[in-house]
Every structure is written in C-alpha cells, then in structure tokens.
Amino acid sequence: MRKSILLGLLCLFVFVGTTYAQKVKPVEYGGSVNLVKELPNNVIVVRSLGYGKNEATAREDAEIRVMRAVMYVGFPKYSKFASEADAEAKHADYINNFFDGKRYKDFIVGVESVGDLTKVKGQKVKQMPFDITVNHKALRQNLKENGIGRLGFGR
C-alpha cells in the first residue's frame, strides 16, 4: 500500500514537472525581430521567428517576442524608453497580467505565416517565421491609461 502511494506521488510529480517544462519561453532560443513596414495610424508589421513543437506554439512564441520587442527593444527609427528589468520591477502586476493573461493579443491586428515549420538543428524544437501586425497606437494608449506611460519605443 505504501509503495503504491509513493509510486502515485512520484508519477504525479513527474507529470506536473514535464507539463511546466514544456512551456517555451522566448528567451530560450535565438531569433530576431525585425520591423517590416509601417502602416497608417501607427500600425506596424514586425517579422519574427516563433519556436515550438507545432504551429500554434510557434505562433504564440512569435507573438510574445514581437510584443516584448515593441515594448522594450524598439527599432532604429524609434527610441528606447525603458529596460525590461526596470519596467517589470515598477509595473510587475500589469506586465504579468499582460503576458500571462494574454492581454497582448488585444493589440495584435493580424498574424501571417511567411514560411514553413522547420526543425532547428541540434534542438528538440521547430521554428516558423511570422509577420505580425501590431496596433502600436492602441498599445501606447493602454499603457498611458494604466499609468505606465512609455515602454520600449514611441514617437
């Protein structure tokens, strides 16, 4: 009886551990995020590689990469306003809700795959390029409404 309970607990811990370990974080893999073009009304198109075991996880990874680039890194024509560490220290609740609660999807206008899902050499993951259209004006407005002001880049 005691062995079966211990075996059951061990199986539970292994299952829970592998469930959390499968979540792909954008910083785990290389890749780039590039501004493709600007559209009217402060809408931008950004190209990014997404990583995951299937197209859905690769797409979500690419979306998060793009939103982090929009909020923190910026692009040559735009200027950087805050580091990721500073912003997350000051506005941890908002940023956690923004990414974990998938609020970033409110500012993504469209996602278009621009290539195939391909295996990354030496990794147990696949990659896929996406063009992601972001409503930068709406994102800036939301940040202002939440008392954050500017992160990443803006005009």
C-alpha positions as CSV (number, residue, x, y, z in Angstrom):
1,M,0.0,0.0,0.0
2,R,2.7,2.4,1.0
3,K,4.7,1.6,-2.2
4,S,1.7,2.3,-4.4
5,I,1.1,5.7,-2.7
6,L,4.7,6.7,-3.2
7,L,4.6,5.5,-6.8
8,G,1.5,7.5,-7.4
9,L,3.0,10.6,-5.9
10,L,6.2,10.1,-8.0
11,C,4.1,9.8,-11.1
12,L,2.2,13.0,-10.2
13,F,5.4,15.0,-9.7
14,V,6.8,13.7,-13.0
15,F,3.7,14.7,-14.8
16,V,3.5,18.2,-13.3
17,G,7.2,18.7,-13.8
18,T,7.1,17.8,-17.5
19,T,3.9,19.9,-18.0
20,Y,5.7,23.1,-16.8
21,A,9.0,22.2,-18.5
22,Q,7.3,22.1,-22.0
23,K,6.4,25.8,-21.9
24,V,8.6,27.6,-24.4
25,K,10.0,30.9,-23.2
26,P,11.0,33.4,-25.9
27,V,14.5,33.9,-24.4
28,E,15.4,30.2,-24.6
29,Y,16.1,30.3,-28.3
30,G,17.8,32.7,-30.7
31,G,16.0,34.6,-33.3
32,S,15.4,38.1,-34.4
33,V,12.5,40.5,-34.6
34,N,12.6,43.0,-37.5
35,L,10.3,45.9,-38.4
36,V,9.0,45.1,-41.9
37,K,6.8,48.2,-42.6
38,E,4.8,50.9,-41.0
39,L,1.1,51.3,-42.0
40,P,-1.2,54.3,-41.4
41,N,-2.5,55.1,-37.9
42,N,0.7,53.8,-36.1
43,V,0.1,50.2,-37.1
44,I,3.4,48.3,-37.7
45,V,4.2,44.9,-39.2
46,V,7.0,43.0,-37.5
47,R,8.6,39.7,-38.6
48,S,9.7,37.2,-36.0
49,L,10.6,33.6,-35.7
50,G,8.4,31.6,-33.4
51,Y,9.6,28.4,-31.7
52,G,7.6,25.4,-30.6
53,K,6.6,21.8,-31.2
54,N,3.8,22.8,-33.5
55,E,2.5,25.8,-35.4
56,A,0.2,27.0,-32.6
57,T,3.0,27.2,-30.0
58,A,5.4,28.7,-32.6
59,R,2.8,31.4,-33.3
60,E,2.3,32.2,-29.7
61,D,6.0,32.4,-29.1
62,A,6.4,34.8,-32.1
63,E,3.6,37.0,-30.8
64,I,5.3,37.3,-27.4
65,R,8.7,38.0,-29.0
66,V,7.1,40.8,-31.1
67,M,5.3,42.4,-28.1
68,R,8.4,42.3,-26.0
69,A,10.3,44.0,-28.8
70,V,7.6,46.6,-29.3
71,M,7.5,47.3,-25.5
72,Y,11.2,47.2,-24.7
73,V,13.7,47.0,-27.5
74,G,12.5,49.3,-30.2
75,F,13.7,49.7,-33.8
76,P,16.2,52.0,-35.5
77,K,13.6,54.7,-36.3
78,Y,12.2,54.6,-32.8
79,S,13.9,55.3,-29.5
80,K,14.1,53.1,-26.4
81,F,12.5,54.3,-23.2
82,A,12.9,51.6,-20.5
83,S,14.7,48.4,-19.9
84,E,12.8,45.2,-19.4
85,A,14.1,44.8,-15.9
86,D,13.2,48.3,-14.8
87,A,9.7,48.1,-16.3
88,E,9.0,44.7,-14.8
89,A,10.2,45.9,-11.4
90,K,8.0,49.0,-11.5
91,H,4.9,47.6,-13.1
92,A,5.1,43.9,-12.3
93,D,1.3,43.3,-11.9
94,Y,0.4,44.9,-15.2
95,I,3.2,43.2,-17.2
96,N,2.5,39.7,-15.6
97,N,-1.2,40.1,-16.5
98,F,-0.3,41.5,-19.9
99,F,1.7,38.4,-20.9
100,D,0.3,35.6,-18.6
101,G,-3.3,36.8,-19.1
102,K,-2.6,37.1,-22.9
103,R,-3.8,40.7,-22.9
104,Y,-1.1,41.4,-25.6
105,K,-3.4,39.7,-28.1
106,D,-5.7,42.7,-27.9
107,F,-3.1,44.7,-29.7
108,I,-2.3,42.2,-32.5
109,V,-4.2,43.0,-35.6
110,G,-3.1,40.1,-37.7
111,V,-0.7,37.2,-37.9
112,E,0.5,35.7,-41.2
113,S,2.9,32.8,-41.5
114,V,5.6,33.5,-44.1
115,G,7.3,30.1,-44.1
116,D,7.1,26.6,-43.1
117,L,7.6,24.9,-39.7
118,T,11.1,23.6,-39.8
119,K,13.3,21.7,-37.3
120,V,16.1,23.6,-35.6
121,K,19.3,21.7,-35.9
122,G,20.5,20.4,-32.6
123,Q,17.3,21.3,-30.7
124,K,14.1,19.4,-29.9
125,V,12.0,22.3,-31.3
126,K,10.8,23.7,-34.6
127,Q,10.7,27.3,-35.9
128,M,8.4,29.2,-38.1
129,P,8.5,32.8,-39.4
130,F,5.6,35.1,-38.9
131,D,4.6,38.6,-39.9
132,I,2.7,40.1,-37.0
133,T,0.7,43.3,-37.3
134,V,0.6,45.4,-34.1
135,N,-1.6,48.4,-33.3
136,H,1.1,50.4,-31.7
137,K,-1.2,53.4,-31.1
138,A,-3.7,51.4,-29.1
139,L,-0.8,49.8,-27.1
140,R,0.6,53.2,-26.2
141,Q,-2.9,54.4,-25.2
142,N,-3.4,51.4,-23.0
143,L,-0.1,52.0,-21.3
144,K,-1.0,55.6,-20.6
145,E,-4.4,54.7,-19.2
146,N,-2.7,52.2,-16.8
147,G,-0.3,54.9,-15.6
148,I,2.8,53.3,-17.2
149,G,3.5,55.9,-19.9
150,R,6.1,54.7,-22.4
151,L,7.9,51.4,-22.6
152,G,10.1,50.3,-25.4
153,F,9.7,52.8,-28.2
154,G,7.4,55.6,-29.4
155,R,7.5,58.9,-31.1
